[in-house]
Each structure stands twice: as C-alpha cells, then as structure tokens.
Amino acid sequence: MSESLQIIKSPNDLRRYQHLVLDNGLSVLLVEDMEASQAAASMVVNVGHFDDPVERPGMAHFLEHMLFLGTEKFPDSGEYHAFINQHGGNNNAWTGTEHTNFFFSINADVFEESLDRFSQFFIAPLFNEGLVDRERHAIESEFSLKLKDDIRRTYQVQKETVNPEHPFSKFSVGNLKTLSGEESILREELVEFYHSHYSANIMTLCLVGPRPLDELEVLAEQYFSKVNNHQLEKRHPVVPIYQKEQLTSQLHIIPLKEQKRVAITFSLPAIDPFYKHKPLTFISHLLGYEGNGSLLSYLKEQGFAVNLSAGGGVNGYNFKDYNISIQLTEKGLTHLDTVIRCTFEYIELIKTQGLEDWRYQERANLLNLAFRYQEQIRTLDLASHLSINMHHYEVEDLVYGDYKMDSLNVAETLGLLQQMTPSNMRIQIIAPELDTERQAAWYHTPYQIKPITDERLKSWSHIQVRPELKLPDANPFIISDSIPRPEKSQNKTPVIVSQEEGYRIWHRKDDEFNVPKGHMYLSLDSEHAASSPRNAALTRLYVEMLLGYLVEYTYQAEVAGLSYNIYPHQGGITLHLTGFTGKQEALLSLLINKARERNFTQNRFNSIKRQILRNWYNQTRAKPISQIFTSLTVTLQKRSYEPSRMAEELEEITLEDLHEHVRKFYEKIHLEGLVYGDWLVEEVETLGKRLDHILSLVSSPSEESERELVDLSGKGTVLREITASHQDSSIIIYYQASQSNPETMALFSLLNHTMSSTFFHELRTKRQLGYMVGTGYLPLNRYPGIIFYIQSPTSSPLQLLEAIDEFIADFNYAVMQITNQQWELTKQGLINQVMEHDANLKTRGQRYWSSIGNKDYDFNQRELVVQEIEKLTRSDVIKFMMQSMRNKLCDRLVLFTTGDNHRHEERLSSDNMITDLRSFKLQANKFKY
C-alpha cells in the first residue's frame, strides 16, 4: 500500500488511491470511494489511428468497435451492452490519435460480474467473422454522420497539409472504402493488429468503487492478470509534423456553415514534459485576457473581431500545435494582416513585461483553490479521466497533475514564446468567400495552401507595441484562500426565505460538500419575453447584447472562478451565478448595475445581430438529427420557435426596437430564485430584500408566465417533415403521457430503460440502420414522454418508421420472455439511476432548481416516482404498449428529414401532416402550468 501514499490528493477528497503494476506489466490505479453508488472501470490502450496500417486507414477505430461484439467467455454480441444497461450503467469507447479508451459504470453490487465481461475484451475477443461486415457498416454510418461537420472537414485539410511521413496525416475514422475486401481477410488483419498492438505493458486501468482498496486489488489481479504482455515499445516516426515549406503558409478553407475565423498556429514541441510548470497555460491566461487593454478588446473596438481563444490545437508524441483562434467580422477579414500584427504585438508584450511571478501566481492560486476544493465527479468520468492521466503524469501527480503549477519557469516559458514567430507559423482562414483550388479527400472540403510572402513575414517580425494594448492589472476577484462556513443546514431541502408579491427566493445552506462555493439561480418571467417569434428574437438579442456588454467588466471575475450565464427560456430569462462565495455578491452587484445601464451602441448591435443571424441560419446546416431534436420542442411548446422563423423577424429589428422591448420586458416581472451552497440564511434574506427593492424601481409584480404544451390526445399519428440538406435521413417518434404524475413518470422512464439496450442492438448493431440510434425518456413541460430516433445513411424515413413500428410491435414478446428476476433487476437498475447520489454541489443545485421549475416544492418527486416503479409489473408495461403504442393510429408525433440518398424512394406522407406550424399550435389543445 506504500505507493498509494505518494498520490497527492485534495484535502476535500475522501477517496483513497493506490497505484500498482500487475505481473503482466499492466499499470493499475485503484480508487476506493465509499460514497459512490456506482462503480466504474476504464482501460486506456496506447494505440490510436497513428498506428493504422497505411493501407487500412481506420483500423484502430474498427478494432475498438469489434471488441464489444463478443468474447470467448461471453460470445453473444449484445450481451455486454444489455448487462450494463440492465444494471443501471453506461458504457462507451473512443479512438484518438495515440490512445483508445474503453469505459463503463454500473451498480456497485454487480461490479465483479461486469469486470469479468469487460476484461475479456483484452484477453480473448472473438472477432466473429459474421459481424465484420455489419460493423464496418457501422463505421461507414459514423463517417457519414460527420460528412457535413465543419470541424471534421477542417481537420482533414490539416491532415493533408502536414508532413505525409508523420502519422497525423492519416485518415482516422475509416469507412467502407478503407475497410473493403473479403470478411475473412479483414478478420485476419484485425486479429493481427490486435495481437501486435494491444499489450498489457502499454495499457492503463482505473477501477473506482465503494470497496476497500484491498478488495479492488483482488479484482484487478483476478480479472486483468491474464491480459497478454507482448513487451511492446511504442515507436512513432521521428519526423517533424511540418516540413519547412509547410510552415509560413496560408490555408484557405471554405466551411459549410457561415463563419469567418482565423487560426494563427505555432509549431511547438510535445507538451507533456512541461506539465509541472504549465508555461502554455500561463501564456494562454495572458493572451486570452478579455478586459480593457486586451488583444480581444482592442480588436473588438476596431470592429475586427468578436471572439478569441488561445491555447487550443492538436498535440501528440512529438508536437503541439498552439492555436490563437479569432472569430472575425467582415471588416476583420479585410484587415487580416493588422489582426495578425496585433497578435504579435501582444506576444511581444508578454515576452517583455508579462513574465512576472505575481501574474503566474494569480493563475496558480486559481488552480490551487480549485484543487483544494475539488468537487466530486461521476465515477464514470473519474475512471476515464484518471486512466488517461496515467499516460501523461508521474504516479504522484495522477490526481494533481491537471492543477499543478509549481512556479514560473522563465527559461521554459520564454523558450516557448520565442518559438511564436512568423517563421514558425501557419495561418488558417475559414470563410465562405475565399479562393480555393483543390478538395480534401473524404470530406470534399475546398481549400488552398500557399506560401506567405517574405514581405508580410518581415512586416510581422519588426514590431512596436501600440499603446492601446496592455497587460491585465492585478485581479481584484482572486482570493488566495477561502474556507467554508461550519454552520449546518436547518432544513433537508430548500425553503422560502424571502417572499412578496411577484418574487420568491429559496435557500438551503450546504453542509455536505464542504466547499466555499455557491450556486445562485434567478429567473425573471415576463409575459412579453416570448409571446411571439419577434419577441423571442428580441429577448435572445437582449441576452446576447447584455453578455457582450458585460464581458469586459466581468472577465476578471470569470478568471477568478466566479462564472455566470444568462439564458432565455419559454417564460423569460435566467441568470445563473456560480463560484466562490466570498466574491459572489460583488459580482451580482456588478451584473445588476451594468445590466441597468444598458449602454448598447449601434456598432455592437450590428455585430451581435449578425452573429445571432449567422448561428440561426447555420442551424439549417446542422446534423439532421440535431435539427429535428430542435424542431420537436418547437412543434410542441407554444413559446418555442424555429430559429429560421426568429431570424426572419430579427432581420428587420432595429436598436430602437430592442430598447423598447427591454422597457416592456421589465414592466411586469415575476422573480423566482434559488441560493444554494455556502450562503447563510440571513445573507440570503438581505439579498432578497435588495432584489425586491431593485425590481420595485423598474417593474411591477406579475404572475409567472404560463408554459403551454401541445396536447397530442386524440390527434392520431401526426407527421411533420423538416427540410435538411444532408445525404442521411432522420426520424424521431415521440409518445406523450396524457397526465403528469409520478405514475406516468415511472411508466415512461421504465419503458425507456427496458427498451433502450434492445432497440440499440436490434436497429444499430444488427440491422445497421445508422450510427445515431436510440431511445430516450423526454419530459417536456413536466409531461413525460418517450422518443425513438435514428439518423440513417441507408434507409428512407418511411423505412425507418416501419422498422421502429416493427420493433415496438415485437417488443411485447421480449418483455414476456424476461424472467421475474431479470425484471426486478431491470427495475432496480433504473431505481439506482433515478436515486443516484448527487456527486457535487453543482449537480445538487441543478436538481433543486429543476424541482422548483417543475413545481416539485416538496423536493421528493424522484422518491414518489421510485415508489411507482417498484409497483410496476411486466403486464402493466405490456398493457400500456398494446393500448398506446402498437396501433399505428395511436397518438404520437413523427418528425423526419429526407436525405439526398433517399429522395427517389417512396415518400413518408399522410393526411395528418403539419404543413402550417403556426395554425397547428394555435388550434391544438394545450397542457398548461
């Protein structure tokens, strides 16, 4: 157990850690978490698409898929997924450049059985030849899903314009073309790839659960000691990612979505060796500053840019792309050289004036405080995160490594800054109107690469910093330390501590998570907020204008761990503040004072308006499944509108219209608030009085805005087609409960829980209808519902509807065949999910706020739902499905898009189609609350 003592952990972390290496070379981290209701495991293999054979792009990704589909000990291809689901768990995997991660969580009482199944992936997978063709079609679906994804399209251009000898240049996903050939030959290649690349000595395993460390050690030994160790050594080519001529080049890329962006990229060495001092984190901290005098602030003032982020970019075994990404205006695009010059000026400012201990210490203090009061995360996320850290950090830093900033290493930091030069740079411009001359493979992205002229390079090399650019002053919001108050809560759930006509504030002092943080939610309801598409567009514009106006004043607070968000909803807007309580009230005062000023300029109005319009128009280019998910709420909620409809209204709106809307918005307000965390009751009472006084100055009290939902009862199968430009078709089928009570919530959530694994296995794994396939429990405006969804490159909407109907019709028989024991286990799995212990302050605060929104003022809805789940029998579920789901004329909403691949096939149509959404919503009966 001695090694466990080396692992540095937060004083707020009650878990115990132990690191060990099994006899087969497998590195294992054990995490004893006696508070956890679920256990989790994660395996990371130091293998990724960099290891793909040149003739088989996508092989590592394909192998990841195949490992789930049966092992010698558990040959059934759907058994693992079904077992995890039945016992209230989740599982997934991903393949990256150099690593592949497999992970799952499950009810703690069956952890051993799940590890037995999971470990076999790495001991004796079957690679069933009969499943090879099926699964490469799944890879094709995954590839097809992202064909119109601008991130993926840009990534491919990057790959084509680096050193072709570097493994980053490889196509990573794979598809039917790269994985073509005889199934038997492909299976042989899979087996060969597995045996030559999967080895215990390059794997890391993390087990987390409510068991003592010595028991976890026994489980690790018992189930993973048989993983073969082939004594592999990773050997990637020792070649630079960029050849000399590929630097000092300018890339033009044409996106599908409307955007204008420049990425200034510097080619740096691998970053793992720098983790103890984090010089790039410090540099990004200064470059990304958004307050007065910052690079972004200056570019905004000139009308050149609307956003900036520093520090992103790909990285790997011998490289780090350091990106400064700037979202440009049209003016900014025409003044690109000035934008780049300003960036070099700010880098010069950091080089000459920024390398000061107090500046570094500000950033280090924030990470130190975040670590000291580290909040728990889900066991699944923890296991996955730590198993990846094991490939990057020393054992003692496996938990602490992300937060570690030992001291300012000037030589290290200056060394990196001195590589941020014009001669070590690439410029990547993304905009619709650029000149291009070639197309990227696989994603058909139009692009161009050309050298940057010597004249431009020289102009950026000899610079003088303009006086408007300044480094940030000392941050007044940063606290070096903070201690949670010891007072216990007087109540088990939030209670109303301040209430008058038109406003109500709830409060609960946290006494469990022991962090000096708080969450404050303030919802302002106004009948004027979303009563029409125009008003909804104006409210969204108001929120974005406010956020844009506030950023310079609040950026320092955000940096100091005091964050906030303002977002619109069906009834108005919500302000959510979170962070260290010592300065929360100061931030709230700042927000209220600045919000009341409302100094919206015409230039800022024009810029924000264009930004919102661009986002709304880009929605039509999103994945089809994303578009119909948006359209589902729009179709059913009275005060939700299609982005394209709001965009029509916004086009005509003026700054004067906005000011008038804001005036009307505040005429009558209803305020509902929750303060939860390290806040004392008397502090919240004082805050309530202050808020009441501020409201009385600008508005008169009002009732809450009604949230209305279309009632589908008696409507039969209602169809609505959404127009989308994509090769895939997509569909969502939504069934709605006729009542909102614990009984229907229990029935719909149990039905979803029972069906989801089988639906995925039958329609995705077996029938290969698409990559995005699933079911979901979806309550809207408190009314339970269940959805079935598919995005498919192979099947038309009519075929998808028939496949889902067929599944639902046959599912009764599947339920009948479940044994009583399996049924009880299924119910218990759902109960454990519903009652999962809140991992941290944030999760608990969200649950309390949702309860208030759902009018669950006793905060016991989930307990009531669990009581109903316990009562439900298989016959209850079968009876409900027979009555409400099996009949094709039953009440439901079907939303779909027809893909380019299927326009020639038989159309999905009906006499009961929504052709005029406004009329449909106007005439429909509504549920109100």
Long-range contacts (C-beta under 8 A, 24 or more apart in sequence): 1-213, 3-395, 4-30, 4-213, 6-395, 6-396, 7-395, 7-396, 7-398, 7-399, 8-396, 8-397, 8-399, 8-400, 9-399, 9-400, 10-371, 10-372, 10-373, 10-374, 10-399, 11-372, 12-372, 12-373, 12-374, 12-375, 12-514, 12-515, 13-374, 13-376, 13-399, 15-208, 16-213, 17-398, 17-399, 18-213, 18-216, 18-217, 19-395, 19-398, 20-217, 20-220, 22-200, 22-220, 22-221, 22-224, 22-225, 23-225, 24-200, 24-201, 24-224, 24-225, 24-226, 24-227, 24-228, 24-229, 25-199, 25-200, 25-201, 25-229, 25-231, 26-200, 26-201, 26-203, 26-204, 26-205, 26-224, 26-225, 26-227, 26-229, 27-203, 27-204, 27-205, 27-390, 28-204, 28-205, 28-206, 28-207, 28-220, 28-224, 29-204, 29-205, 29-206, 29-207, 29-386, 29-387, 29-390, 29-398, 30-206, 30-207, 30-213, 30-216, 30-217, 30-220, 31-206, 31-207, 31-208, 31-209, 31-216, 31-382, 31-383, 31-386, 32-209, 32-210, 32-211, 32-212, 32-213, 32-216, 33-208, 33-209, 33-210, 33-379, 33-382, 34-210, 35-210, 35-376, 35-837, 36-108, 36-208, 36-209, 36-210, 36-379, 36-837, 37-107, 37-108, 37-210, 37-832, 37-835, 37-836, 37-837, 38-88, 38-89, 38-105, 38-106, 38-107, 38-108, 38-209, 38-378, 38-379, 38-380, 38-832, 38-836, 39-105, 39-106, 39-107, 39-108, 39-111, 39-114, 39-207, 39-208, 39-209, 39-210, 39-211, 39-379, 40-103, 40-104, 40-105, 40-106, 40-206, 40-207, 40-208, 40-209, 40-378, 40-379, 40-380, 40-382, 40-383, 40-384, 41-103, 41-104, 41-111, 41-114, 41-115, 41-118, 41-205, 41-206, 41-207, 41-208, 41-383, 42-101, 42-102, 42-103, 42-104, 42-205, 42-206, 42-380, 42-383, 42-384, 42-386, 42-387, 43-101, 43-102, 43-103, 43-118, 43-121, 43-122, 43-203, 43-204, 43-205, 43-387, 44-99, 44-100, 44-101, 44-203, 44-204, 44-387, 44-388, 44-390, 44-391, 45-99, 45-100, 45-101, 45-102, 45-122, 45-197, 45-198, 45-202, 45-203, 46-98, 46-99, 46-202, 46-203, 46-234, 46-391, 47-98, 47-99, 47-100, 47-197, 47-198, 47-202, 48-95, 48-96, 48-97, 48-98, 48-99, 48-100, 49-95, 49-96, 49-97, 49-167, 49-170, 49-172, 50-97, 50-98, 50-167, 50-168, 50-170, 50-236, 50-316, 50-317, 51-167, 51-197, 52-170, 52-172, 53-189, 53-193, 54-170, 56-174, 56-178, 56-179, 56-189, 56-193, 57-170, 57-171, 57-172, 57-173, 57-174, 57-178, 58-139, 58-171, 58-172, 58-173, 58-174, 58-175, 58-178, 58-179, 59-174, 59-179, 59-189, 59-190, 59-193, 60-95, 60-100, 60-193, 60-197, 61-95, 61-139, 61-172, 61-173, 61-174, 62-135, 62-136, 62-139, 62-174, 62-179, 62-190, 63-100, 63-190, 63-193, 63-194, 64-93, 64-94, 64-95, 64-100, 64-102, 65-135, 65-138, 65-139, 66-125, 66-127, 66-131, 66-132, 66-135, 66-190, 67-93, 67-102, 67-121, 67-122, 67-125, 68-93, 68-121, 69-126, 69-128, 69-131, 69-135, 69-765, 70-125, 70-126, 70-128, 70-131, 71-117, 71-120, 71-121, 71-123, 71-124, 71-125, 71-126, 72-120, 72-124, 72-125, 72-126, 73-116, 73-117, 73-120, 73-124, 74-117, 74-120, 75-126, 75-128, 77-128, 77-131, 77-761, 77-765, 78-757, 78-758, 78-761, 78-765, 79-117, 80-117, 80-118, 81-757, 81-760, 81-761, 81-765, 82-757, 82-758, 82-761, 83-110, 83-113, 83-114, 83-117, 84-114, 84-757, 85-753, 85-756, 85-757, 85-829, 86-757, 86-822, 86-825, 86-826, 86-829, 87-114, 87-825, 87-828, 87-829, 88-828, 88-829, 88-830, 88-831, 88-832, 88-833, 89-114, 89-829, 90-380, 95-172, 97-167, 97-168, 97-172, 97-314, 97-316, 98-236, 98-316, 98-317, 99-388, 99-391, 101-384, 101-387, 101-388, 103-380, 103-383, 103-384, 103-387, 104-380, 105-378, 105-379, 105-380, 105-383, 107-828, 107-829, 107-832, 108-209, 108-210, 108-211, 111-209, 111-211, 111-219, 112-219, 115-207, 115-219, 115-223, 115-224, 116-223, 118-223, 119-223, 119-224, 119-226, 119-227, 122-198, 122-200, 122-203, 122-224, 122-227, 123-226, 123-227, 123-228, 125-194, 127-187, 127-190, 127-191, 127-194, 129-183, 129-184, 129-187, 130-183, 132-183, 132-186, 132-187, 132-190, 133-183, 134-765, 134-766, 134-768, 136-174, 136-176, 136-179, 136-186, 137-176, 137-768, 137-794, 138-764, 138-765, 138-768, 138-771, 139-173, 139-174, 139-175, 139-176, 139-179, 140-175, 140-176, 140-793, 141-768, 141-770, 141-771, 141-792, 141-793, 141-794, 142-173, 142-771, 143-173, 143-174, 143-175, 143-442, 144-175, 144-727, 144-728, 144-771, 144-793, 145-623, 145-728, 145-770, 145-771, 145-772, 145-791, 145-793, 146-173, 146-443, 147-443, 147-726, 147-727, 148-256, 148-621, 148-623, 148-726, 149-623, 150-255, 150-256, 150-257, 150-259, 150-430, 152-443, 153-253, 153-255, 153-256, 153-440, 153-443, 153-444, 153-445, 154-253, 154-255, 154-428, 154-430, 154-445, 156-440, 156-441, 156-442, 156-443, 156-445, 157-251, 157-253, 157-440, 157-445, 157-447, 158-314, 158-428, 160-440, 160-441, 160-447, 161-246, 161-249, 161-251, 161-447, 161-449, 162-241, 162-242, 162-246, 163-239, 163-240, 163-241, 163-242, 163-243, 163-246, 165-237, 165-239, 166-237, 166-239, 166-240, 166-241, 166-319, 167-236, 167-237, 168-241, 168-314, 168-316, 168-319, 171-441, 171-442, 175-442, 195-228, 195-230, 196-230, 197-232, 198-228, 199-228, 199-229, 199-230, 199-231, 199-232, 200-224, 200-227, 200-228, 200-229, 201-229, 201-230, 201-231, 201-232, 202-232, 202-234, 203-227, 204-387, 204-388, 204-390, 204-391, 205-387, 206-382, 206-383, 206-384, 206-386, 206-387, 206-390, 207-383, 208-379, 208-382, 208-383, 208-386, 209-379, 234-317, 236-317, 236-318, 238-318, 240-267, 240-318, 240-319, 241-267, 241-316, 241-318, 241-319, 241-321, 242-267, 242-426, 245-451, 246-426, 246-449, 247-423, 247-424, 247-425, 247-426, 248-422, 248-423, 248-425, 248-426, 248-451, 248-452, 248-457, 249-426, 249-427, 249-449, 249-450, 249-451, 249-452, 250-426, 250-427, 250-428, 250-429, 250-449, 250-450, 250-451, 250-452, 251-426, 251-427, 251-428, 251-429, 251-447, 251-448, 251-449, 252-429, 252-431, 252-434, 252-435, 252-436, 252-447, 252-448, 252-449, 253-428, 253-429, 253-430, 253-434, 253-436, 253-445, 253-446, 253-447, 254-430, 254-431, 254-432, 254-434, 254-436, 254-445, 254-446, 254-447, 255-430, 255-431, 255-432, 256-621, 257-618, 257-621, 258-432, 258-614, 258-617, 258-618, 259-327, 259-430, 259-431, 259-614, 259-618, 260-327, 260-328, 260-329, 260-330, 260-332, 260-333, 260-430, 260-431, 261-325, 261-326, 261-327, 261-328, 261-429, 261-430, 261-431, 262-325, 262-326, 262-328, 262-333, 262-336, 262-339, 262-340, 262-427, 262-428, 262-429, 262-430, 263-313, 263-323, 263-324, 263-325, 263-326, 263-427, 263-428, 263-430, 264-323, 264-324, 264-325, 264-326, 264-340, 264-343, 264-425, 264-427, 265-313, 265-321, 265-322, 265-323, 265-324, 265-425, 265-426, 265-427, 265-428, 266-321, 266-322, 266-419, 266-420, 266-421, 266-424, 266-425, 267-319, 267-320, 267-321, 267-419, 267-424, 267-425, 267-426, 268-319, 268-320, 268-321, 268-322, 268-416, 268-419, 269-318, 269-319, 269-320, 270-315, 270-316, 270-317, 270-318, 270-319, 270-320, 271-315, 271-320, 272-392, 274-412, 274-416, 275-392, 275-393, 275-397, 275-401, 275-404, 276-397, 276-404, 276-406, 277-405, 277-406, 277-407, 277-408, 277-409, 277-412, 277-413, 278-404, 278-405, 279-409, 279-412, 279-413, 279-416, 280-311, 280-320, 280-322, 280-416, 281-311, 281-363, 281-405, 282-359, 282-360, 282-363, 282-405, 282-408, 282-413, 283-310, 283-311, 283-350, 283-413, 283-416, 283-417, 284-310, 284-311, 285-359, 285-362, 285-363, 285-559, 286-350, 286-354, 286-359, 286-471, 286-472, 287-311, 287-324, 287-346, 287-347, 287-350, 289-471, 289-472, 289-555, 289-559, 290-551, 290-552, 290-555, 291-472, 291-552, 291-555, 291-556, 292-470, 292-552, 293-468, 293-469, 293-470, 293-471, 293-472, 294-346, 294-469, 294-470, 294-472, 294-555, 295-342, 295-343, 295-346, 295-469, 297-552, 298-342, 298-466, 298-468, 298-469, 299-326, 299-332, 299-339, 299-342, 301-468, 302-331, 302-332, 302-335, 302-338, 303-329, 303-331, 303-332, 303-603, 303-607, 304-328, 304-329, 304-331, 304-332, 304-335, 304-338, 304-339, 305-329, 305-332, 305-339, 306-607, 306-611, 322-416, 322-420, 328-431, 329-607, 329-610, 333-429, 333-431, 336-429, 337-456, 337-459, 337-460, 340-427, 340-460, 341-459, 341-460, 341-463, 342-466, 342-469, 344-422, 344-460, 344-463, 345-463, 345-464, 345-465, 345-466, 345-469, 346-465, 346-469, 347-417, 347-420, 348-463, 348-465, 349-465, 349-469, 349-470, 349-471, 350-417, 350-471, 351-414, 351-417, 351-418, 353-471, 354-471, 355-408, 355-410, 355-413, 355-414, 356-408, 357-407, 357-408, 358-474, 359-471, 359-472, 360-405, 360-407, 360-408, 361-408, 362-474, 362-475, 362-478, 362-559, 363-405, 364-405, 365-478, 365-479, 365-480, 366-478, 366-559, 366-560, 366-561, 367-403, 367-404, 367-405, 368-403, 368-405, 369-479, 369-480, 369-481, 369-482, 369-561, 369-580, 370-403, 370-561, 371-400, 371-403, 373-482, 373-484, 373-514, 373-515, 373-516, 373-517, 374-403, 375-513, 375-515, 375-517, 375-839, 375-840, 375-841, 375-842, 376-513, 376-839, 376-840, 377-839, 377-840, 378-839, 421-461, 422-452, 422-456, 422-457, 422-460, 422-461, 423-457, 423-461, 427-452, 472-556, 475-556, 475-559, 475-560, 476-556, 477-556, 477-557, 477-559, 477-560, 477-562, 477-583, 477-586, 477-587, 478-559, 478-560, 479-560, 479-580, 479-582, 479-583, 482-516, 482-580, 482-581, 482-582, 483-516, 484-514, 484-515, 484-516, 484-678, 485-509, 485-516, 485-678, 485-680, 487-511, 487-680, 490-681, 493-848, 493-858, 493-859, 493-860, 494-674, 494-676, 494-848, 494-852, 494-859, 497-681, 497-684, 497-685, 497-688, 498-684, 498-685, 498-687, 498-688, 498-689, 498-692, 499-688, 500-692, 500-701, 501-701, 502-669, 502-670, 502-671, 502-695, 502-700, 502-701, 502-702, 503-670, 503-671, 503-672, 503-673, 503-688, 503-691, 503-692, 503-695, 503-701, 504-671, 504-672, 504-673, 505-671, 505-673, 505-674, 505-675, 505-684, 505-687, 505-688, 505-691, 506-672, 506-673, 506-674, 506-675, 506-848, 506-852, 507-674, 507-675, 507-676, 507-679, 507-681, 507-684, 508-676, 508-848, 509-677, 509-678, 509-679, 509-680, 509-681, 510-676, 510-677, 510-678, 510-841, 510-844, 512-844, 513-840, 513-841, 513-844, 515-677, 515-678, 515-841, 516-580, 516-581, 516-582, 516-678, 517-578, 517-579, 517-580, 517-581, 517-677, 517-678, 517-841, 518-577, 518-578, 518-579, 518-581, 518-584, 518-675, 518-676, 518-677, 518-678, 518-679, 519-576, 519-577, 519-578, 519-674, 519-675, 519-676, 519-677, 519-841, 519-842, 519-845, 519-849, 520-575, 520-576, 520-577, 520-578, 520-584, 520-588, 520-673, 520-674, 520-675, 520-676, 521-574, 521-575, 521-576, 521-673, 521-674, 521-845, 521-849, 522-574, 522-575, 522-576, 522-671, 522-672, 522-673, 522-691, 523-569, 523-571, 523-572, 523-573, 523-574, 523-575, 523-671, 523-672, 523-673, 523-853, 524-572, 524-573, 524-574, 524-575, 524-669, 524-670, 524-671, 525-571, 525-572, 525-669, 525-670, 525-671, 525-672, 525-702, 525-704, 525-705, 526-571, 526-572, 526-665, 526-666, 526-667, 526-668, 526-669, 526-670, 526-702, 526-705, 527-668, 527-702, 527-705, 528-661, 528-664, 528-665, 528-667, 528-668, 529-568, 529-571, 529-572, 529-573, 529-665, 529-705, 530-568, 530-569, 530-570, 530-571, 530-572, 530-639, 530-640, 530-641, 530-705, 531-639, 533-641, 533-645, 533-646, 533-648, 533-649, 534-649, 534-653, 535-661, 536-568, 536-639, 536-640, 536-641, 536-646, 537-641, 537-646, 537-647, 537-649, 537-650, 537-653, 538-653, 538-657, 538-658, 538-661, 539-568, 539-572, 539-573, 539-661, 539-665, 540-568, 540-612, 540-646, 541-608, 541-609, 541-612, 541-650, 541-653, 541-658, 542-573, 542-658, 542-661, 542-662, 542-665, 543-567, 543-568, 543-573, 544-608, 544-611, 544-612, 545-600, 545-604, 545-605, 545-608, 545-658, 546-595, 546-598, 548-604, 548-607, 548-608, 549-594, 549-598, 549-599, 549-600, 549-604, 550-591, 550-594, 550-595, 553-590, 553-594, 554-587, 554-590, 554-591, 554-594, 557-583, 557-586, 557-587, 557-590, 562-587, 564-591, 570-637, 570-638, 570-639, 570-640, 570-705, 570-707, 570-781, 571-639, 571-704, 571-705, 571-706, 571-707, 572-665, 572-669, 572-705, 578-842, 578-845, 581-677, 581-678, 581-679, 585-683, 585-687, 588-687, 592-694, 596-698, 598-659, 598-662, 600-655, 600-658, 600-659, 602-655, 605-655, 605-658, 609-650, 609-653, 612-650, 613-647, 613-650, 613-651, 615-643, 616-643, 616-644, 616-646, 616-647, 616-650, 617-643, 617-644, 617-647, 619-643, 619-644, 620-644, 620-723, 620-724, 620-725, 621-725, 623-726, 623-730, 623-772, 623-791, 624-722, 624-724, 624-726, 624-728, 624-729, 624-730, 624-791, 624-897, 624-899, 625-730, 625-732, 625-772, 625-789, 625-790, 625-791, 627-722, 627-724, 627-730, 627-897, 628-722, 628-730, 628-731, 628-732, 628-789, 628-895, 628-896, 628-897, 629-732, 629-789, 631-720, 631-722, 631-895, 632-732, 632-734, 632-778, 632-787, 632-893, 632-895, 633-780, 634-917, 635-710, 635-720, 635-893, 635-895, 635-914, 635-917, 635-920, 635-921, 636-709, 636-710, 636-734, 636-736, 636-780, 636-893, 637-707, 637-708, 637-709, 637-710, 637-780, 637-781, 638-707, 638-708, 638-709, 638-710, 638-921, 638-926, 639-705, 639-707, 639-708, 642-917, 666-698, 666-699, 667-699, 667-700, 668-699, 668-700, 668-701, 668-702, 669-695, 669-698, 669-699, 669-700, 669-701, 669-702, 670-701, 670-702, 670-703, 670-704, 670-705, 671-695, 672-704, 672-852, 674-845, 674-848, 674-849, 674-852, 676-841, 676-844, 676-845, 676-848, 677-841, 677-845, 706-928, 706-929, 707-781, 707-928, 707-929, 708-781, 708-926, 708-927, 708-928, 709-780, 709-781, 709-783, 709-926, 709-927, 709-928, 710-920, 710-921, 710-924, 710-925, 710-926, 710-927, 711-736, 711-738, 711-924, 711-925, 711-926, 711-927, 712-736, 712-891, 712-892, 712-893, 713-738, 713-891, 713-925, 714-891, 715-891, 715-912, 715-924, 716-889, 716-890, 716-891, 716-912, 717-888, 717-889, 717-890, 717-891, 717-892, 717-894, 717-910, 717-912, 718-892, 718-893, 718-894, 718-912, 718-913, 718-914, 719-894, 719-895, 719-896, 719-908, 719-909, 719-910, 719-912, 719-913, 719-914, 720-893, 720-894, 720-895, 720-896, 720-913, 720-914, 720-917, 721-797, 721-895, 721-896, 721-897, 721-898, 721-908, 721-913, 722-895, 722-896, 722-897, 723-897, 724-897, 724-899, 725-900, 726-897, 726-899, 726-900, 727-793, 727-899, 727-900, 727-901, 728-770, 728-791, 728-792, 728-793, 728-899, 728-901, 729-791, 729-792, 729-795, 729-796, 729-797, 729-800, 729-896, 729-897, 729-898, 729-899, 729-901, 729-902, 730-772, 730-789, 730-790, 730-791, 730-792, 730-797, 730-800, 730-896, 730-897, 730-899, 731-788, 731-789, 731-790, 731-797, 731-800, 731-801, 731-804, 731-894, 731-895, 731-896, 731-897, 732-787, 732-788, 732-789, 732-893, 732-894, 732-895, 732-896, 733-787, 733-788, 733-789, 733-801, 733-804, 733-892, 733-893, 733-894, 734-778, 734-785, 734-786, 734-787, 734-892, 734-893, 734-894, 734-895, 735-785, 735-786, 735-787, 735-884, 735-885, 735-890, 735-891, 735-892, 736-780, 736-783, 736-784, 736-785, 736-891, 736-892, 736-893, 737-783, 737-784, 737-785, 739-783, 740-782, 740-783, 740-784, 740-927, 740-929, 742-861, 742-864, 742-865, 742-867, 742-868, 743-868, 744-783, 744-784, 745-779, 745-784, 745-861, 745-865, 745-868, 746-865, 746-866, 746-868, 746-869, 746-871, 746-872, 747-784, 747-868, 747-872, 747-876, 747-877, 747-880, 748-777, 748-784, 748-785, 748-786, 749-777, 749-784, 749-830, 749-834, 749-865, 749-869, 750-826, 750-827, 750-830, 750-869, 750-872, 750-877, 751-786, 751-877, 751-880, 751-881, 752-776, 752-777, 752-786, 753-777, 753-826, 753-829, 753-830, 753-833, 754-815, 754-826, 754-877, 755-811, 758-811, 758-814, 759-788, 759-807, 762-807, 763-790, 763-803, 763-804, 763-807, 767-803, 768-794, 769-794, 769-795, 769-800, 769-803, 770-794, 770-795, 781-927, 781-929, 782-854, 782-855, 782-929, 783-927, 792-899, 793-899, 793-901, 794-901, 795-902, 796-898, 796-899, 796-902, 796-905, 796-906, 796-908, 797-896, 797-897, 797-898, 797-902, 797-907, 797-908, 798-905, 798-906, 798-907, 798-908, 799-905, 800-896, 801-894, 801-896, 801-908, 805-888, 808-881, 808-885, 808-886, 809-886, 811-881, 812-878, 812-881, 812-882, 812-886, 815-874, 815-877, 815-878, 815-881, 816-874, 816-878, 818-874, 823-873, 823-874, 827-869, 827-870, 827-872, 830-869, 831-866, 831-869, 831-870, 834-862, 834-865, 834-866, 834-869, 835-862, 835-863, 835-866, 855-929
